[in-house]
Amino acid sequence: MKLTALITIMGCFFSFSAGAATFYVSPQGNDSNNGTSPSTAWQTFGRVWSQQLAPGDKVLFQGGADFHGMLYLETRHGGTAQNPVTFGSYGQGRARILAGDSHGILVDNAGGLVIEDLVIQGSGFSTNSGDGLMLYAHSPELLPKVILRRLDVSGFGAAGESSGGNGLIAFGWRTDNITAGFDGLEVLDSVFHNNQRNGMLTWGHRPNAIRNVHVSHSIFHSNTGISGLSDPTGSGIVLGFVQNGIIEYCRAYNNGQANTNSAGPVGIWTYDSDNVVIQFNISHDNRSNGGDGGGFDIDGGATNCIIQYNYSYNNDGPGYLLAQYPGAPSFGNNIIRYNISQNDGRRNYGGIMVWAASDGNRVRDSIIHNNVVFMSPRASGNSSAFRMLGNAFSNIRVSNNLFITTGNNTRLVDGDSNTTTDRVLFQGNAYHHMTGTGAYRLGGNSYSSALNWSNATNQEKLNGAFAAFEGDPQLQGPLPAPQLTDTAQLASLVAYRLSDDSPLIDSGLDLQALFGIEMGGRDYFGGTAPLGSHPDVGIHEWNPSAPSTPTEVIIDNSDTTGVTITGSWTISTWGGGGSFYGADYLHDNNSGKGGKSVRYTPTLAAGTYEVYIRHTEGSNRASNVPIDITHANGTDYISLDQRTGGGQWVLLGTYTFNAGSDGNVLISNTGTNGFVIADAVKFTPGQTTPSEIIVDNSDNTGVQITGSWTSSTWDPGYHGSDYLHDGNSGKGSKSVRFTPELNAGTYDVFIRYTSNSNRASNVPIDITHAGGTDYISLDQRSGGGQWVLLGTYTFNAGTGGSVLISNAGTSGFVIADAVRFTSVP
């Protein structure tokens, strides 16, 4: 590959810095400045390029400002994995790199970098021919780790060129047989959207060029692909030539609609890679005008890769695919387990599919187990829950899966006329055709029942006996399940859990005992798997000691189980009749700060719960009680003002919990400024639809900040890590708009802020909804530290609704913290 005309720089002056330093860049700066403070900032990318940087240095661009052109970084701008050079923003908001028709950031053979808190935009598909971020390695050794976080990358296209159009591309290239690449690549909390070729792509000239990759909590959408090319385009995430990678808690959707190649795009996939794990993701509504257009894929040359605990729905192609392209390196030892496919294969193929181009280079030595596929008829043609295309397979085992179909044009199993009976082995699966007539097809022959299919083909046999189940699996339902868009709610898909009397309990094959196949240790919902005499079939391992359906759980300080008390607490009933829950409550006696805590640990069914806390109030209470909520996706931290809000259930938030007792709420007295109360905690089942969305001021999407706001943690009771205030200045010039992405429906809209006597009593709030815009004046001097209901409104699907907080005409400090949208049944 040639990199020509990368950048034109006037002059050749290089300056050097000793030790770690921070440099500032502003459109109002001057390149003759020293750059070491905002008041002496540089002005241009060219000045940044001319600077010799040292490990630990930072280059920060003015937040909210526009910088035109390409940021070009070379070896002298990199650091080390332990002491990287950071490029980011300072002040309020994120700096915007407006790349025009070129790359946004080109990293030419540099590693040891952190690139964060930037918006990177190309000029669009018709004019841009660059990549949002191009990370190019060509040294004879792997470059140190690059970390990319809190980025928004869009608008990059191919513009008639053979390259360009990726939101992110990371690759190693040399003309000899030495491996070039990166030893470490992290992509965190970022959005790659509306790019022409792909959202994210890694590849290399040689195997294992990109090592130790972690992609997490990021979104890849509306990367369209390109028509008329000989390569597949329009994928969300593609990991190629990777050794050791994880993709988790990501969402890929609405990608690939312009692709016309028969080897089409996929939402999230890997190829020519070893030891890649793809887990806890959602991939939906991906498209293709050629082949594929699926949700997830382990493709050609992949070895030792796992796809697990994901949700795929409404994709044009397969929800999950094992594939081997022509000329690929050897494929094998890959696993697809504990995933959901719902109404995939809307245009191509089936819910789960296997395919290889050549019998001499097969999809081989892999296992597909404990998945659920729900398949309804598509607009035209046949659809199938499991599809085998061709016959180039060896030692593919399909076990303990649940296949469900509806309608007359759906098949439970579909193998074309070239597929013989000995290449893919089905054992221990369950089949249910809810309505219409089901069918099984293999080698061009069709069968009306699993037993007939088994007798004719020797499938679904174990030691000569019929080993499948056909009939109603008695799931909790109803089906189809909600179409989630938030990976934090994956465990709320209780429709696919087994009911207490399901025939699939203990009916699966013990793959470890029979065949030495390790099953992963947990099911889709986080429960231990396997349990009982045999594993269960499907994604849920039924646990007789845990509730199967989410029910309300209250844990009181005086309970004998579920409460762990650290340090010396005092029992009290001083608050009087009814203000506390149960017989009494605990307080820390305003002493031993940092040494006392109470942990409330429920035993829950997997699902989404509203978490409430109860306390008694008083003027001597602490205003900054730290509350830690540990849930399925991590731990959230909340500061609670116990001077007010007592004697009632106070909502902390809505969270998803795994089955069992790994979630909890911890009340601590660390750093508190008064008496701390520990009374009771309540876990109330939430809706199984995407019931709640919270947009926080620090989120990297859904927040538009106008004017200069100040981040603060001074007053307690805020949501997330901080809140914003307007400094009681610039009245009429500052606003924060909170824009959620919602399903169509009716929502209660809440706002959160911190209270103080210096707050404005007349904060204007505009709520834009399906019926227009409502205007509310809010008194922020009181009522803070909790979710305050603004009203109930109907919203259209998408991002047309919003809540705008302004400081126009206000009489004091204005707070912008967070807004919550809770679905109303």
C-alpha positions in Angstrom: 0.0 0.0 0.0 1.2 3.5 -0.8 0.6 6.5 1.4 1.1 9.5 -0.9 0.2 13.1 -0.5 -0.7 12.6 3.1 -0.1 16.1 4.3 1.6 19.3 3.2 3.4 21.1 6.0 5.0 24.5 5.7 8.5 24.6 7.2 10.6 22.0 8.8 11.1 23.3 12.4 10.9 20.7 15.1 10.8 21.6 18.8 11.4 19.2 21.6 10.0 19.0 25.1 11.5 17.4 28.2 9.2 15.4 30.4 5.5 15.2 30.3 3.7 18.3 29.1 0.2 19.4 28.1 -0.3 21.4 24.9 -3.4 23.3 23.9 -4.8 24.0 20.5 -7.5 26.5 19.7 -8.8 28.2 16.5 -8.1 31.5 18.3 -4.5 30.4 19.1 -1.3 31.2 17.4 1.3 28.8 16.2 4.1 31.0 17.5 2.8 30.5 21.1 4.3 27.9 23.4 1.0 26.0 23.6 1.3 25.2 27.3 -1.9 26.9 28.4 -5.3 27.7 27.0 -4.3 31.4 26.8 -1.1 30.5 24.9 -2.6 27.8 22.6 -1.4 26.8 19.2 -3.8 27.1 16.3 -3.2 24.4 13.6 -2.7 20.7 13.1 0.6 21.6 11.3 2.0 23.0 14.6 1.0 19.8 16.4 2.7 17.7 13.7 6.0 19.7 14.1 6.2 19.0 17.8 8.4 16.2 19.1 6.2 14.6 21.8 7.4 12.5 24.8 5.6 9.6 26.6 3.0 11.1 28.9 2.4 14.3 26.9 -1.1 15.5 26.1 -2.4 17.5 23.2 -5.8 19.0 23.9 -8.1 20.7 21.4 -10.6 23.3 22.5 -14.0 21.7 23.3 -16.9 22.8 21.1 -14.5 24.2 18.5 -14.0 23.2 14.8 -10.6 22.2 13.4 -10.4 21.7 9.7 -8.2 19.2 7.8 -6.4 16.0 8.9 -4.5 15.4 12.1 -1.4 13.6 10.9 0.7 11.7 13.6 4.0 9.9 13.0 6.3 7.8 15.1 7.6 10.8 17.0 4.1 11.6 18.3 3.7 8.2 20.1 4.4 7.0 23.6 4.5 3.6 25.3 1.7 1.3 26.4 2.4 2.3 30.1 2.9 6.0 29.4 1.0 6.9 26.2 0.6 10.3 24.5 -3.0 11.6 24.7 -5.0 13.6 22.2 -8.3 14.9 23.4 -10.4 17.9 24.3 -10.3 20.6 27.0 -13.0 22.9 28.3 -16.7 22.3 27.6 -17.8 19.6 25.1 -15.7 17.8 22.5 -13.5 19.3 19.8 -14.6 18.6 16.2 -12.2 17.5 13.5 -13.8 18.5 10.2 -11.7 16.4 7.8 -13.2 17.5 4.5 -12.4 15.0 1.8 -9.4 13.4 3.6 -8.8 11.2 6.6 -9.8 12.5 9.9 -6.8 11.3 11.9 -4.0 9.4 10.2 -1.6 7.6 12.5 1.5 6.6 10.5 3.5 4.0 12.4 2.9 5.3 15.9 1.7 3.5 19.0 1.3 4.2 22.6 -1.6 6.6 22.0 -4.8 7.6 23.6 -7.3 9.4 21.3 -10.4 10.5 23.2 -13.3 12.9 23.4 -13.4 14.0 19.8 -16.0 14.3 17.1 -14.5 13.4 13.7 -16.5 14.2 10.6 -15.9 13.7 6.9 -17.6 15.7 4.2 -19.8 12.8 3.0 -19.8 10.0 0.5 -19.8 12.0 -2.7 -16.6 14.0 -1.8 -14.7 12.2 1.0 -12.2 9.4 0.2 -10.6 8.9 3.6 -11.1 7.0 6.8 -12.2 8.6 10.1 -9.2 7.1 11.8 -6.5 5.2 10.0 -3.9 3.4 12.2 -1.1 2.2 9.9 1.8 0.1 11.2 4.9 -0.8 9.2 7.7 -1.3 11.7 9.3 -4.7 12.0 7.9 -5.0 15.5 4.4 -4.6 16.8 3.6 -1.1 18.0 2.3 -0.5 21.5 -1.3 -0.2 22.4 -3.7 2.4 21.0 -6.8 3.4 23.0 -9.7 5.1 21.3 -12.6 6.2 23.6 -15.6 8.5 23.6 -15.3 9.2 19.8 -18.0 10.1 17.3 -16.9 9.3 13.8 -19.1 9.8 10.7 -19.2 11.0 7.1 -16.3 9.1 5.6 -16.6 7.7 2.1 -14.8 6.0 -0.8 -15.7 8.7 -3.4 -14.7 6.5 -6.3 -11.5 5.2 -4.7 -10.5 1.6 -3.9 -10.0 2.5 -0.3 -11.4 4.8 2.3 -14.8 5.0 3.8 -14.2 3.3 7.1 -15.0 4.9 10.4 -11.8 3.1 11.8 -9.3 1.0 10.1 -6.2 -0.5 11.9 -3.8 -2.5 9.9 -0.2 -3.7 9.5 1.5 -3.7 6.1 5.0 -4.5 4.8 6.4 -5.9 1.6 8.5 -8.6 3.3 7.5 -11.6 5.5 7.8 -9.7 8.8 4.6 -9.0 10.8 3.7 -5.4 11.3 0.8 -4.3 13.4 -0.3 -3.3 17.0 0.0 -5.1 20.3 -3.2 -3.7 21.8 -6.2 -1.9 20.5 -9.0 -0.7 22.6 -12.2 1.0 21.3 -14.5 2.1 24.1 -17.7 4.1 24.5 -17.6 5.4 20.9 -20.0 5.7 18.0 -19.1 4.9 14.3 -22.0 5.8 12.0 -22.9 6.9 8.5 -19.6 5.9 6.9 -19.6 4.3 3.5 -17.4 1.2 3.7 -17.5 -0.1 7.3 -17.8 1.1 10.8 -14.6 -0.6 12.0 -12.1 -2.9 10.3 -8.8 -4.5 11.3 -6.5 -6.5 8.9 -2.9 -7.3 8.2 -0.4 -8.4 5.6 0.4 -11.4 7.9 -1.5 -13.4 10.5 -1.9 -12.1 14.1 -1.0 -8.5 13.0 -3.4 -6.9 15.5 -3.2 -8.4 18.9 -5.2 -8.0 22.2 -8.2 -6.1 20.9 -11.0 -4.9 23.1 -14.1 -3.3 21.7 -16.7 -2.4 24.3 -19.8 -0.3 24.9 -19.7 1.2 21.4 -22.3 1.6 18.6 -21.9 1.0 14.9 -24.8 2.0 12.7 -25.8 3.2 9.3 -22.5 2.3 7.6 -24.1 1.7 4.3 -21.6 -0.3 2.1 -20.8 0.4 -1.5 -22.6 -1.0 -4.6 -20.7 -2.7 -7.4 -17.5 -3.7 -5.5 -15.9 -7.1 -5.5 -15.4 -7.0 -1.7 -18.1 -7.1 1.0 -18.8 -3.7 2.5 -21.2 -2.2 5.0 -20.3 -4.1 8.2 -20.5 -2.7 11.7 -17.4 -4.3 13.2 -14.9 -6.6 11.3 -11.9 -8.1 13.2 -9.5 -9.6 10.7 -6.0 -10.8 11.4 -6.5 -10.6 15.2 -5.0 -12.7 17.9 -6.9 -12.4 21.2 -9.9 -10.2 20.9 -13.1 -9.3 22.7 -16.2 -7.5 21.4 -18.7 -6.9 24.1 -21.7 -4.7 25.0 -21.8 -3.3 21.5 -24.7 -2.6 19.2 -24.6 -2.9 15.4 -27.6 -1.9 13.3 -28.8 -0.6 10.0 -25.6 -1.3 8.3 -24.9 -2.7 4.7 -28.0 -1.5 2.8 -25.9 -0.4 -0.3 -23.8 -3.6 -0.5 -24.3 -5.6 -3.7 -21.5 -8.2 -3.4 -22.6 -11.8 -2.9 -20.1 -12.1 0.0 -21.9 -9.4 1.9 -21.6 -7.5 5.2 -22.4 -8.6 8.8 -23.1 -6.5 11.9 -20.3 -8.0 14.0 -17.9 -10.6 12.7 -14.3 -11.9 12.6 -12.2 -13.7 10.0 -8.5 -14.9 9.7 -8.3 -14.5 13.5 -7.6 -16.6 16.6 -9.2 -16.5 20.0 -11.8 -13.8 19.5 -14.8 -13.7 21.8 -18.0 -11.9 20.8 -20.4 -11.6 23.7 -23.2 -9.5 25.2 -23.9 -7.6 22.0 -27.1 -6.7 20.0 -27.0 -6.8 16.2 -30.2 -6.0 14.4 -31.8 -4.7 11.2 -28.6 -5.0 9.2 -29.1 -5.2 5.4 -27.6 -6.2 2.1 -28.6 -6.0 -1.5 -26.3 -8.9 -2.2 -25.3 -11.7 0.2 -25.3 -12.0 3.9 -26.5 -9.0 5.8 -26.5 -11.0 9.0 -26.0 -10.4 12.7 -22.9 -12.3 13.8 -20.3 -14.4 11.9 -17.2 -16.5 12.5 -15.7 -16.6 9.0 -12.9 -17.9 6.9 -9.6 -18.8 8.7 -11.0 -18.3 12.2 -9.9 -20.6 14.9 -10.7 -20.9 18.7 -13.4 -18.2 18.4 -16.6 -18.0 20.5 -19.9 -16.2 19.9 -22.0 -16.2 23.1 -24.8 -14.4 25.0 -25.8 -12.2 22.1 -29.2 -11.1 20.7 -29.7 -10.9 16.9 -33.0 -9.9 15.2 -34.5 -8.7 12.0 -31.3 -9.0 9.9 -31.4 -9.7 6.2 -29.0 -12.6 6.6 -28.3 -15.3 9.3 -28.4 -14.4 12.9 -25.3 -16.5 13.4 -23.0 -17.9 10.7 -20.0 -20.3 10.4 -18.4 -19.7 7.0 -15.2 -20.5 5.1 -14.4 -18.3 2.1 -12.4 -19.5 -0.9 -8.6 -19.7 -0.2 -9.0 -19.0 3.5 -6.6 -20.5 6.0 -7.8 -23.5 8.0 -11.0 -23.1 10.0 -11.8 -24.9 13.3 -12.5 -25.2 17.0 -15.1 -22.4 17.0 -18.2 -22.2 19.2 -21.7 -20.6 18.9 -23.6 -20.9 22.3 -26.3 -19.3 24.4 -27.4 -16.8 21.8 -30.9 -15.7 20.6 -31.8 -15.3 16.9 -35.3 -13.8 16.4 -36.7 -13.4 12.9 -33.3 -13.2 11.1 -32.9 -14.4 7.5 -35.4 -11.8 6.3 -33.8 -11.9 2.8 -31.0 -14.5 2.9 -30.6 -17.9 4.4 -31.7 -18.7 8.0 -31.4 -18.1 11.7 -28.2 -20.1 12.1 -26.2 -21.2 9.0 -23.1 -23.0 8.0 -21.4 -22.6 4.6 -18.1 -23.2 2.9 -17.0 -22.6 -0.7 -14.9 -25.8 -1.2 -14.9 -29.3 0.1 -11.2 -29.2 0.2 -11.3 -26.4 2.8 -14.2 -27.1 5.1 -16.0 -25.5 8.0 -14.8 -28.1 10.5 -14.5 -29.1 14.2 -17.0 -26.7 15.7 -20.0 -26.8 18.0 -23.3 -25.0 18.0 -25.1 -25.5 21.3 -27.8 -24.1 23.6 -29.0 -21.4 21.3 -32.6 -20.3 20.6 -34.0 -19.5 17.2 -37.4 -18.1 16.6 -38.4 -17.8 12.9 -41.6 -16.5 11.4 -42.3 -16.4 7.6 -40.6 -13.6 5.6 -42.2 -11.6 2.9 -41.3 -14.0 0.1 -39.6 -17.4 -0.2 -38.8 -19.9 2.4 -37.1 -19.2 5.7 -35.4 -21.7 8.1 -34.3 -21.9 11.7 -31.1 -23.8 10.8 -29.7 -23.7 7.3 -26.9 -25.8 5.7 -25.7 -24.5 2.4 -23.6 -27.0 0.4 -21.7 -29.9 1.9 -18.2 -28.6 2.7 -18.4 -29.5 6.4 -16.6 -31.8 8.8 -17.3 -32.6 12.5 -19.9 -29.9 13.1 -22.0 -30.7 16.2 -25.5 -29.1 16.7 -26.8 -29.9 20.2 -29.2 -28.7 22.9 -30.6 -25.9 20.7 -34.3 -24.9 20.6 -35.7 -24.1 17.1 -39.1 -22.5 16.9 -41.0 -21.6 13.7 -44.4 -20.3 12.7 -46.3 -20.3 9.4 -46.2 -22.5 6.4 -43.1 -21.3 4.6 -40.6 -21.9 7.4 -38.4 -25.0 7.9 -37.0 -26.1 11.2 -33.9 -27.6 9.5 -33.0 -27.0 5.9 -30.1 -28.7 4.0 -30.0 -28.3 0.3 -29.7 -31.1 -2.3 -25.9 -31.2 -1.9 -26.0 -31.6 1.9 -25.4 -35.2 2.9 -26.3 -36.8 6.3 -22.8 -37.3 7.7 -21.3 -33.8 7.6 -23.3 -32.0 10.4 -24.5 -34.0 13.4 -27.7 -33.0 15.2 -28.2 -34.5 18.7 -30.4 -33.5 21.6 -32.2 -30.5 20.1 -35.8 -29.4 20.5 -38.1 -28.4 17.7 -41.5 -26.6 17.9 -43.6 -25.4 15.0 -46.1 -23.1 16.7 -48.5 -22.7 13.7 -48.8 -24.1 10.2 -46.9 -27.1 9.0 -43.2 -27.6 9.9 -40.6 -29.3 7.8 -37.2 -30.8 7.9 -35.1 -31.0 4.7 -31.8 -32.7 4.0 -30.2 -33.8 0.8 -33.2 -32.7 -1.2 -35.6 -34.8 0.8 -38.3 -33.4 3.1 -39.8 -34.8 6.3 -42.9 -33.8 8.2 -41.6 -34.7 11.7 -38.4 -34.9 13.7 -38.9 -38.7 14.2 -39.3 -39.3 10.4 -36.3 -37.2 9.7 -34.3 -39.0 12.3 -35.3 -42.5 11.0 -34.4 -41.6 7.4 -31.1 -39.8 8.1 -29.8 -41.2 11.4 -29.8 -37.6 12.7 -31.0 -36.9 16.3 -29.8 -40.4 17.5 -27.7 -41.2 20.5 -26.7 -44.8 21.0 -29.3 -45.7 18.4 -32.2 -44.0 20.2 -34.2 -40.9 19.2 -32.5 -38.0 21.0 -34.7 -35.0 20.1 -37.8 -33.3 21.5 -40.6 -32.1 19.3 -43.5 -30.1 20.8 -44.3 -27.2 23.0 -41.2 -26.2 25.1 -43.4 -24.3 27.5 -41.4 -21.1 27.6 -42.5 -18.1 29.7 -43.3 -16.1 26.5 -44.9 -14.4 24.8 -43.1 -14.7 21.5 -41.6 -12.9 19.7 -39.7 -11.2 22.5 -39.2 -7.4 22.7 -36.7 -5.9 20.2 -34.1 -4.6 22.7 -31.7 -1.8 21.8 -29.8 -1.6 25.1 -27.2 -4.3 25.9 -27.8 -3.5 29.6 -31.2 -5.2 29.2 -30.2 -8.4 27.6 -31.1 -10.5 30.6 -34.6 -9.0 30.5 -35.6 -11.3 27.6 -37.5 -13.6 29.9 -39.8 -14.7 27.1 -37.1 -17.4 26.2 -36.8 -18.7 29.8 -38.2 -22.1 30.6 -41.3 -22.3 32.7 -41.1 -24.4 35.9 -42.8 -27.4 34.2 -41.0 -27.2 30.8 -40.1 -30.6 29.3 -36.7 -29.2 28.3 -35.5 -29.1 31.9 -32.7 -31.8 32.3 -33.4 -33.1 28.8 -30.2 -31.9 27.1 -27.0 -33.8 26.4 -24.1 -33.5 28.9 -21.6 -32.4 26.3 -18.7 -32.4 28.8 -19.4 -36.0 30.0 -20.2 -37.4 26.6 -17.8 -35.6 24.3 -15.4 -33.6 26.5 -16.9 -30.3 25.3 -16.8 -27.5 28.0 -20.1 -25.6 28.0 -19.1 -22.2 29.3 -20.2 -22.3 33.0 -23.2 -20.0 32.6 -26.4 -19.6 30.7 -27.7 -16.6 28.7 -29.2 -15.1 31.9 -26.1 -15.4 34.0 -27.2 -18.5 35.9 -24.9 -21.5 36.5 -24.9 -24.0 33.7 -25.3 -26.9 33.6 -27.3 -27.8 36.8 -29.2 -30.9 37.7 -28.8 -34.4 36.3 -28.4 -33.1 32.7 -28.2 -29.7 31.0 -31.4 -28.0 29.9 -32.1 -27.3 26.2 -32.0 -23.7 25.0 -30.5 -20.6 26.6 -31.9 -21.0 30.1 -30.7 -23.4 32.7 -33.6 -23.8 35.1 -32.6 -23.4 38.8 -35.1 -24.8 41.3 -33.5 -22.7 44.1 -34.0 -19.4 42.2 -37.2 -17.8 41.1 -37.9 -18.3 37.4 -40.1 -15.2 37.1 -39.0 -11.8 38.4 -41.0 -10.9 41.5 -40.6 -8.1 44.0 -38.0 -8.6 46.7 -37.6 -6.4 49.8 -34.6 -6.7 52.1 -34.8 -5.0 55.5 -31.9 -4.2 57.8 -33.2 -6.8 60.3 -33.5 -9.7 57.9 -31.5 -12.8 58.8 -30.4 -13.4 55.2 -29.3 -11.0 52.4 -27.8 -8.4 54.8 -24.1 -8.0 55.5 -23.2 -5.4 58.1 -19.7 -4.1 58.5 -18.7 -2.0 61.5 -20.8 -0.9 64.5 -24.3 0.4 63.6 -27.0 1.5 66.1 -30.6 0.2 66.0 -33.2 2.9 66.2 -37.0 3.6 66.0 -36.6 7.3 66.7 -38.3 8.4 63.5 -41.7 7.4 64.7 -44.7 5.7 63.2 -44.3 4.4 59.7 -41.3 6.5 58.5 -39.1 3.4 58.4 -39.7 0.0 57.0 -40.1 -3.0 59.2 -39.4 -3.0 63.0 -36.5 -0.5 63.0 -33.6 1.0 61.1 -29.8 1.4 61.5 -27.7 4.5 61.8 -23.9 5.0 61.9 -24.1 7.3 64.9 -22.2 9.8 62.8 -18.9 8.1 63.7 -16.3 5.7 62.3 -16.5 7.3 58.9 -15.2 5.0 56.2 -15.4 1.9 58.4 -19.2 1.1 58.2 -21.4 -0.3 55.5 -24.5 -2.4 54.9 -24.8 -4.5 51.8 -28.3 -5.7 50.7 -28.0 -8.9 48.5 -31.2 -10.3 47.0 -31.8 -13.6 45.2 -33.4 -12.7 41.9 -34.6 -14.2 38.7 -32.8 -12.7 35.8 -34.4 -9.6 34.5 -34.8 -5.8 34.8 -35.7 -4.3 38.1 -36.4 -0.8 39.5 -34.3 -0.4 42.7 -35.7 1.6 45.5 -34.2 2.6 48.9 -35.8 3.7 52.1 -34.5 5.9 54.9 -35.6 8.3 57.6 -34.9 12.0 57.1 -33.7 14.6 59.4 -31.6 17.8 59.4 -28.7 15.9 61.0 -28.6 13.3 58.2 -25.7 13.2 55.7 -26.3 14.9 52.4 -23.8 12.8 50.5 -24.4 9.1 51.3 -22.6 6.9 48.8 -24.8 4.1 47.3 -23.2 1.4 45.1 -25.6 -0.6 42.9 -23.9 -3.7 41.5 -25.8 -5.2 38.6 -25.3 -7.4 35.5 -23.3 -4.7 33.6 -21.1 -3.3 36.4 -21.6 -1.0 39.3 -23.3 2.4 39.4 -22.5 5.0 42.0 -25.1 7.4 43.4 -24.8 10.1 46.1 -28.0 10.4 48.2 -29.2 13.3 50.4 -30.8 11.8 53.4 -31.9 15.1 54.9 -35.0 14.9 52.7 -37.1 12.3 51.0 -37.5 10.0 54.0 -40.4 7.7 54.8 -41.0 6.6 51.2 -39.4 4.4 48.6 -36.8 6.5 46.7 -36.0 5.3 43.1 -32.3 4.8 42.5 -32.7 3.6 38.9 -33.6 0.7 36.7 -31.0 -2.1 36.3 -30.6 -5.6 34.8 -29.6 -8.4 37.1 -28.4 -11.9 36.4 -30.1 -14.9 38.0 -29.0 -15.6 41.6 -27.3 -13.3 44.1 -24.5 -11.5 42.3 -26.3 -8.2 42.4 -26.5 -6.0 45.5 -26.9 -2.5 47.0 -24.2 -1.1 49.3 -24.7 1.8 51.7 -21.5 3.2 53.1 -20.6 6.1 55.5 -17.3 6.9 53.7 -16.8 10.7 53.5 -20.3 11.5 54.8 -21.1 14.7 56.6 -23.8 13.5 59.0 -25.8 10.5 60.3 -26.1 7.7 57.7 -29.3 5.6 57.7 -29.6 2.0 56.5 -33.1 0.8 56.5 -34.4 -1.3 53.5 -34.0 -1.8 49.7 -36.7 -2.9 47.3 -36.2 -4.6 43.9 -39.4 -4.3 41.7 -39.5 -6.1 38.3 -39.4 -3.7 35.4 -41.1 -4.0 32.1 -39.6 -6.5 29.6 -39.7 -3.9 26.9 -37.0 -1.3 26.6 -38.7 0.5 29.5 -36.3 3.2 30.4 -33.6 5.4 28.9 -31.5 7.8 30.9 -29.5 10.5 29.1 -26.8 11.9 31.4 -24.9 15.1 30.8 -21.6 13.2 30.4 -23.0 10.7 27.8 -21.2 10.7 24.4 -24.4 10.6 22.5 -27.8 12.2 22.9 -26.4 15.4 24.6 -26.0 18.7 22.7 -24.3 21.4 24.8 -24.5 25.1 23.7 -22.4 27.7 25.4 -19.9 27.2 28.2 -21.0 25.0 31.1 -19.0 24.0 34.1 -18.7 20.4 35.3 -19.2 20.0 39.1 -19.7 17.5 41.9 -20.1 20.1 44.7 -23.7 19.4 45.7 -24.9 15.8 46.2 -27.7 14.0 44.6 -26.6 14.1 41.0 -26.8 11.2 38.5 -23.7 9.7 37.1 -20.2 11.2 37.6 -21.1 14.9 37.7 -23.5 17.6 36.7 -23.3 20.8 34.7 -24.0 24.4 35.8 -24.1 27.6 33.8 -21.9 29.6 36.3 -24.9 32.0 36.6 -23.6 33.8 33.6 -24.2 34.2 29.9 -28.0 34.2 30.4 -29.8 33.3 27.2 -26.7 31.8 25.5 -26.5 28.5 27.2 -28.5 25.3 26.9 -28.3 21.5 27.1 -30.6 19.3 24.9 -31.1 15.7 26.0 -32.2 13.6 23.0 -33.0 9.9 23.6 -33.5 7.2 21.0 -37.0 5.8 21.8 -39.4 3.2 20.6 -42.8 4.8 19.7 -45.0 5.0 22.8 -45.9 7.0 25.9 -43.3 7.9 28.5 -43.1 9.5 31.9 -40.4 12.2 31.6 -38.3 12.9 34.7 -35.5 15.3 35.3 -32.7 15.3 37.8 -30.7 18.2 39.3 -29.0 19.2 42.5 -30.7 21.8 44.8 -29.3 24.8 46.6 -30.5 28.2 47.6 -28.4 29.8 44.9 -30.3 28.0 42.1 -32.6 29.6 39.6 -36.3 29.5 40.5 -37.4 29.8 36.9 -35.5 27.4 34.7 -37.2 27.0 31.3 -37.7 23.4 30.2 -38.9 22.6 26.7 -40.2 19.0 26.1 -40.5 18.2 22.4 -42.8 15.2 21.8 -45.0 13.7 19.1 -47.7 16.3 19.7 -45.5 19.4 19.7 -43.5 21.2 22.4 -44.5 21.8 26.1 -42.9 24.6 28.1 -42.3 24.2 31.9 -40.7 26.5 34.4 -38.8 24.6 37.1 -37.7 25.8 40.6 -34.3 24.2 41.2 -33.9 25.7 44.7 -35.6 22.6 46.1 -36.6 19.0 45.0 -33.1 18.0 43.9 -31.3 14.7 44.3 -34.2 12.7 43.0 -36.1 12.1 39.8 -38.7 14.9 39.3 -41.6 14.1 37.0 -42.1 16.7 34.3 -45.2 15.0 32.7 -46.3 12.1 30.5 -45.9 12.5 26.7 -46.1 10.4 23.6 -43.0 10.1 21.4 -42.5 8.8 17.8 -39.8 6.2 17.2 -36.3 7.5 16.8 -34.7 10.7 18.0 -37.3 13.3 17.3 -38.1 13.9 20.9 -36.0 15.9 23.4 -35.8 17.9 26.6 -34.1 21.3 26.4 -32.7 23.0 29.6 -32.0 26.7 29.0 -30.6 29.6 31.1 -32.6 32.2 29.3 -34.0 34.8 31.7 -33.0 32.8 34.8 -32.4 34.2 38.2 -29.6 32.0 39.6 -27.4 29.0 38.8 -29.0 26.6 36.3 -28.2 22.8 36.6 -28.2 20.3 33.8 -27.7 16.8 35.1 -29.8 14.0 33.5 -33.3 13.2 32.0 -35.1 9.9 32.3 -37.8 8.5 29.9 -39.8 5.7 31.5 -42.3 3.7 29.3 -45.9 3.8 30.3 -47.7 0.5 29.6 
